[in-house]
Amino acid sequence: MDTRRALLSALESGPVSGPALADELGVSRAAVWKAVEGLREEGFAVESAADGYVAPADPAYCAAGIEFGLDAPYVVEHHESLPSTNDRARTLAADGGTDVAVVADEQTGGRGRLDREWVAPSGGVWVSVLTRPAVAPARAPLFTLAAAVAVADACREAGVDATIKWPNDVLVAGPEAGGGDDRPGRSDRPDRGGRKLAGVLTEMEGEADRVSWLVVGVGVNANLDPGTLPAGATSLRAERGEDVDRRRFLARLLERYAELAADPDAVLSAWRERASTLGRRVRVETPGGTVTGRAVDVEPPGALVVETDEGRTRVHAGDCEHLRDADVR
C-alpha cells in the first residue's frame, strides 16, 4: 500500500501522528508530509491537530474524499471535466489498468445507449468502472444489470424509490414521462414507466473465452435541476427536495457494484426484485424487428423473456418501452 492510501486508511480511525505513520510504513517523515500535502491538493482538507493529522469532517467530492472509508477495491481517478469517463477508462485499459473508478464532475461529450446524447453537467454523478472480470464475454451483460442494481440501491438508501426498466434504465415511478400517442383508442401508448434518473453504458474487449477488460459507465442525475434535463428525466435533488451527498452516494454505489461483481450468480435475482418491467406489457425494438407482449422474466445473462401471441421470445438487446394494457370492453 502506498503512503497516500495508508494515510487515508489510518485517518479513518482518528488522529494519526506523522512519526507514528512513518515508523509503521518504514518511510521518512518527509514522505508522510508529502502525502498529506498531496491529499490537500486533491481537495481532501487534512487538518493538523495537537495529536496528529485529522480527516476533514465533511470530505470533498474528490478522489481522496471518495476513497476515504470506501469498502470497494477501486482506485478513484477524479477529474473536474472530461469528454467521457468511458473514453478515459478505455485508455487506462489499453495501458494495462484495472480496478479504477474514473469520476468526472462534468462530462462534455457523454453518451448513452445507441449513441444517444447524455446531458452530464456539474452536479451529477458520472463514473466509469474499469475491471478485468474472469468471465466469458457472454456473461458480460450481468455486469450491466449489476450496475443498474447498484444505482437503484444507492438511490433507495438516499430516500428515492428507484426501479429498473430493462435492461439498465433507473427510473422513479410516477406519472407517465416522455409522452406517447394520446389519440382516442390508443390504450397501449408508450410509457417509460416513470421519470429517468440514471443510465448505464457498458463496453468491453475480449476473446472467445474471456473478457480482456470491461468498462461500466454510470450516469446519475444527482444534484441537477429538472429544467436542465431532457423531457421525461428527473434528478435526486428533484425527488428528495434537497441535494444528496454525492461522495457518500457514489461510495455506496461502488461498494454495491463490487459486491455484485464478485458474485455474478446473485445478479439476476437482485435485478428481478428491483425491476419495474416484469409483469408489464412491453414493446422492444430489436435489430431483428419489434417484439410486443408481456415481460415475464429475465434469464442469463440478462435476456428479457417476453410472452407474445406466438409464444415466448427471448430478447438479448433492444430498446424497451412499457405499454399500457388494452382497455377491457
C-alpha positions in Angstrom: 0.0 0.0 0.0 1.4 3.4 -0.9 1.8 6.2 1.6 -1.2 8.1 0.4 -3.6 5.1 0.7 -2.0 4.1 4.1 -2.6 7.7 5.3 -6.3 7.6 4.2 -6.7 4.3 5.9 -5.1 5.5 9.2 -7.2 8.6 9.2 -10.4 6.5 9.3 -9.6 5.6 12.9 -9.0 9.2 14.1 -5.9 11.4 14.5 -2.6 9.9 13.4 0.8 11.3 14.0 3.3 11.7 11.3 6.1 10.0 13.2 3.9 7.0 14.1 2.8 6.6 10.5 6.4 6.9 9.2 7.5 4.2 11.6 4.6 1.9 10.7 5.3 2.2 7.0 9.0 2.3 7.1 9.2 5.7 5.3 10.5 9.1 6.2 8.5 11.8 7.9 9.1 13.8 4.8 7.3 11.2 2.8 4.3 11.3 5.1 4.2 15.1 4.9 4.3 14.9 1.1 1.4 12.5 1.2 -0.6 14.9 3.4 0.2 17.8 1.1 -0.9 15.7 -1.9 -4.2 14.9 -0.3 -4.8 18.6 0.4 -4.0 19.5 -3.2 -6.7 17.0 -4.3 -9.2 18.8 -2.1 -9.1 16.4 0.9 -8.5 19.0 3.6 -6.4 17.2 6.2 -6.1 19.2 9.4 -3.2 19.4 11.7 -4.0 19.0 15.4 -2.0 18.5 18.6 -2.3 14.8 18.4 -1.6 14.4 14.7 -3.3 14.7 11.4 -7.2 14.6 11.3 -9.5 13.9 8.4 -11.9 16.6 7.4 -15.4 16.4 8.9 -17.0 16.7 5.5 -14.7 15.4 2.8 -15.0 17.0 -0.6 -16.1 15.2 -3.8 -12.6 14.4 -4.9 -10.5 11.2 -5.4 -9.3 11.0 -1.8 -12.7 12.0 -0.5 -14.5 9.2 -2.4 -11.8 6.7 -1.4 -12.0 7.7 2.3 -13.7 4.8 4.0 -14.6 3.2 0.7 -15.1 -0.6 1.1 -14.5 -1.5 -2.5 -11.3 -2.5 -4.4 -11.1 0.5 -6.7 -8.6 3.4 -7.0 -10.5 6.6 -7.8 -9.4 8.9 -10.5 -11.2 12.2 -10.3 -11.4 14.9 -13.0 -13.1 18.3 -12.9 -14.1 17.8 -16.5 -13.8 15.0 -19.2 -15.3 14.5 -22.6 -16.3 11.0 -21.4 -15.4 8.8 -18.4 -15.8 5.7 -20.5 -13.3 7.0 -23.0 -10.8 7.7 -20.2 -11.4 4.2 -18.7 -10.8 2.6 -22.1 -7.5 4.5 -22.4 -6.5 3.2 -18.9 -7.5 -0.3 -20.1 -5.2 -0.1 -23.1 -2.4 0.9 -20.7 -3.0 -2.2 -18.6 -5.0 -0.6 -15.8 -7.7 -2.3 -13.8 -9.9 -1.7 -10.8 -10.2 2.0 -11.4 -13.2 4.2 -11.0 -12.9 7.2 -13.3 -15.1 10.1 -12.0 -15.8 13.5 -13.6 -17.6 16.4 -12.1 -18.9 17.1 -15.6 -18.8 15.3 -19.0 -18.7 17.4 -22.2 -19.2 14.5 -24.6 -21.2 12.0 -22.7 -23.4 9.4 -24.5 -25.9 6.8 -23.6 -27.1 3.6 -25.3 -27.5 3.7 -29.1 -25.1 6.7 -29.1 -27.7 9.0 -27.7 -26.5 12.2 -26.1 -26.3 12.2 -22.3 -26.5 15.5 -20.6 -23.8 15.4 -17.9 -23.3 18.8 -16.3 -21.6 19.5 -13.0 -23.7 18.2 -10.1 -24.3 14.8 -11.4 -22.6 11.5 -10.6 -20.6 10.4 -13.7 -18.4 7.4 -13.2 -16.9 4.5 -15.2 -15.5 1.4 -13.5 -12.7 -0.5 -15.2 -12.3 -4.1 -14.2 -11.0 -7.4 -15.7 -13.5 -10.0 -14.6 -12.6 -13.6 -15.0 -15.7 -14.5 -17.1 -16.5 -15.3 -20.7 -17.8 -12.4 -22.8 -21.2 -14.0 -23.0 -21.6 -13.2 -19.3 -20.7 -9.5 -19.6 -24.4 -8.4 -19.6 -24.6 -9.4 -16.0 -22.3 -6.6 -15.0 -24.6 -4.1 -16.8 -27.5 -5.4 -14.7 -25.3 -5.3 -11.6 -24.6 -1.7 -12.1 -28.3 -0.9 -12.5 -29.0 -2.7 -9.2 -26.2 -0.8 -7.5 -27.6 2.5 -8.7 -31.1 1.6 -7.7 -29.9 0.6 -4.2 -27.9 3.7 -3.7 -30.9 5.8 -4.7 -33.1 3.9 -2.3 -30.7 4.5 0.5 -30.8 8.2 -0.4 -34.6 8.1 0.1 -35.6 7.9 -3.6 -37.7 4.8 -4.5 -35.9 3.8 -7.8 -36.8 0.9 -10.0 -35.2 -0.6 -13.1 -36.6 -0.7 -16.7 -35.0 -3.4 -18.7 -32.1 -3.6 -19.2 -30.5 -0.8 -17.2 -32.5 2.4 -17.0 -33.1 3.5 -13.5 -36.4 5.3 -13.0 -38.5 6.9 -10.4 -42.1 5.6 -10.5 -44.8 8.2 -11.2 -46.9 9.8 -13.8 -46.1 8.9 -17.4 -43.0 10.6 -18.6 -41.9 11.2 -22.1 -45.4 11.2 -23.6 -46.8 8.8 -26.2 -49.7 8.6 -28.5 -52.8 10.1 -26.9 -55.2 9.6 -29.9 -58.6 8.1 -28.9 -58.5 4.3 -28.9 -54.7 4.1 -28.4 -54.7 2.5 -25.0 -51.3 0.8 -25.5 -49.4 4.1 -25.9 -45.7 4.1 -24.8 -44.9 4.7 -21.1 -41.4 5.0 -19.8 -42.7 3.6 -16.5 -41.5 6.7 -14.7 -39.0 9.5 -14.8 -35.5 8.6 -15.9 -32.9 9.1 -13.1 -29.9 7.2 -14.3 -28.5 5.0 -17.1 -25.7 2.5 -17.7 -23.4 2.0 -20.7 -21.1 -1.0 -20.8 -18.2 -1.5 -23.2 -15.8 -4.4 -23.3 -13.0 -6.1 -25.2 -12.5 -9.8 -25.1 -11.5 -13.1 -26.7 -13.7 -16.1 -27.3 -13.3 -17.5 -23.8 -12.5 -14.5 -21.6 -13.1 -10.8 -21.1 -9.9 -8.7 -21.5 -11.4 -5.6 -19.9 -14.8 -4.3 -19.1 -15.9 -0.7 -18.5 -19.3 0.0 -16.9 -20.3 3.7 -17.2 -22.9 5.1 -14.9 -24.6 8.4 -15.2 -26.9 9.6 -12.3 -28.8 12.9 -12.3 -27.9 13.8 -8.8 -27.9 17.4 -7.8 -29.4 18.8 -11.0 -32.5 20.9 -11.7 -35.0 19.1 -13.9 -35.3 22.1 -16.1 -31.7 21.4 -17.3 -32.6 17.8 -18.2 -34.2 16.2 -21.3 -38.0 15.7 -21.2 -39.0 12.8 -19.0 -35.9 12.9 -16.8 -35.6 13.7 -13.1 -32.9 14.0 -10.5 -32.2 13.1 -6.9 -32.5 16.7 -6.0 -35.9 17.0 -7.5 -37.2 13.8 -5.9 -35.7 14.5 -2.4 -36.3 18.2 -2.3 -32.6 18.7 -1.3 -29.1 17.8 -2.5 -27.6 14.4 -1.9 -24.1 13.9 -0.6 -22.5 12.8 -3.9 -19.4 11.5 -2.2 -21.4 9.1 0.1 -23.8 8.2 -2.7 -21.0 7.3 -5.1 -19.2 5.3 -2.4 -22.3 3.3 -1.7 -22.8 2.7 -5.5 -19.3 1.5 -5.9 -19.5 -0.8 -2.8 -22.7 -2.4 -4.0 -21.4 -2.9 -7.5 -18.3 -4.5 -6.2 -20.4 -6.9 -4.1 -22.4 -8.0 -7.1 -19.5 -8.2 -9.5 -17.8 -10.6 -7.1 -20.9 -12.8 -7.2 -22.4 -12.7 -10.7 -24.8 -15.6 -9.9 -26.6 -13.3 -7.5 -27.2 -10.5 -10.0 -30.4 -11.7 -11.8 -32.4 -12.3 -8.6 -31.4 -8.9 -7.3 -32.3 -7.3 -10.6 -35.8 -9.0 -10.6 -36.5 -7.6 -7.1 -36.0 -4.1 -8.3 -37.4 -4.3 -11.8 -40.5 -2.4 -13.0 -40.6 -4.1 -16.4 -41.6 -7.6 -15.3 -45.3 -8.2 -15.5 -45.7 -5.2 -17.8 -46.7 -5.2 -21.5 -43.7 -4.0 -23.5 -42.6 -3.2 -27.0 -38.9 -3.9 -27.7 -37.2 -2.6 -30.8 -34.5 -5.2 -31.6 -32.1 -5.5 -34.6 -34.3 -8.2 -35.9 -37.6 -6.4 -35.6 -40.2 -5.4 -33.0 -41.3 -7.7 -30.1 -44.5 -6.9 -28.3 -46.0 -8.8 -25.4 -45.8 -9.2 -21.7 -42.4 -9.3 -20.0 -42.4 -12.3 -17.7 -38.8 -12.9 -16.7 -35.1 -12.2 -17.2 -32.8 -15.1 -17.9 -29.0 -15.5 -18.1 -27.1 -13.4 -19.0 -29.8 -10.7 -19.0 -32.2 -11.7 -21.7 -35.8 -10.4 -21.4 -38.4 -13.1 -21.8 -41.5 -11.8 -23.5 -44.8 -13.7 -23.8 -46.2 -12.8 -27.2 -49.2 -14.1 -29.2 -46.8 -16.6 -30.9 -45.2 -17.8 -27.7 -42.2 -16.8 -25.6 -39.4 -14.8 -27.1 -36.0 -14.1 -25.5 -34.7 -10.6 -26.3 -31.0 -10.1 -25.7 -30.7 -6.5 -26.8 -33.1 -3.7 -27.7 -34.9 -0.5 -26.8 -37.7 -1.3 -24.4 -40.9 0.7 -23.9 -43.6 0.0 -21.4 -47.1 -0.2 -22.8 -50.5 0.4 -21.2 -52.7 -2.6 -21.0 -55.6 -2.7 -23.5 -59.0 -1.5 -22.3 -61.3 -4.2 -21.2 -64.6 -3.8 -23.1 
